[in-house]
Amino acid sequence: MTDPSIASVLGAAEQRLAAAGVDSPGTDASILLAHAWGLDGRGLSRARLMGDPVPPAVVPVFDALVERRAARVPAQHLTGAAHFRTLTLPVGPGVFVPRPETELLVDPVLAHLARTRPDGGGRVVDLCTGTGALGLAVATEAAGTSAVGVEIDPTAVGWARRSAEAVAADLAGAGSTFIVVEADASDPGAVRKVVDDRLAGTVDVVVSNPPYVVADGTTTAPEVVDHDPPSALWGGGDDGTRLPRGIIAAAAHVLADGGLLVLEHADTQGVLLREASIAAGFARVTTHADYTGRDRFTTAVRQSHLERK
């Protein structure tokens, strides 16, 4: 009996995952097969191109992973890793798994730092840092950045510190730093203290993917409600904007004049958070779409005192 082909193994797994309601069955099947086989994505593609069969020892390991994914355990929890831009970050129970759409927030941060800090030395705060994905992506892609991740949940703090250790070589190569501080990211006074202690006063950018989901029962995906920590999901208030509004207030408290706020939110919250940003003293407030064309994040620039007169 010949060993099974990659195509046949993946095809069966994709059908099983699709029947279980998994949104991306083909992608997840490939990720899990590569993990079971001890390969990365390129290695699996190479094996498929060469017509390599799946080793017999890999099949039961892969089947067990597919069974758990069909039960809607996130693929990232099964592999222990989440890919975010150029980074691979450790993830698991107790920390929010970074989503692909959040990667979009990094680009306006990099553009702002390239314009205002062309020689490096940018100071960035990532509020509600979770895994540290946003702060670490900025710090590894913008040379000479000093980044601080602020997170209130102690379990997530531990994951963010593991992330920083995992990409320590990338940070060193960029000449950047990233530290994690356990504090309330939605409390302006607490964020002010973090910035005073760690970044000597003011910052160039505040970036944040805070909890913003409305707890009205409409979010039912098992990967979210059963595996993402509740503290990373629910934004508070009837419209889910209580915590995002706190982030806006904290950012206004620590950004230098001309500093940039980049804030992720739900597609229904753009108008509310633009209004909150303007009320907090921000200008050039703009909401941006994600890959699906839905409103996903807002950018705003802190006005100087003269501009506000």
Buried (B, 14 or more C-beta within 10 A) or exposed (E): EEEBBBEEBBEBBBEBBBEBEBEEBBBBBBBBBBBBBEBEEEEBBEBBEEEBBBEEEBBEBBBEBBEBBBEBBBBBBBBEBBBBBEBBBBBBEBBBBBBEBBBBBBBBBBEBBEEBBEEBBBBBBBBBBBBBBBBBBBBBBBBBBBBBBBBBBEBBBBBBBBBBEBBEEBBEEBEBBBBBBBBBBBBBEBBBBBBEEBBEEBBBBBBBBBBBBBBEEEBEEBBBBEBBBEBBBBBBBEBBBBBBBBBBBBBBBBBBBBBBBBBBBBEBBBEBBBEBBBEBBBBEBEBBBBEEEEBBBBBBBBBEEEEEE
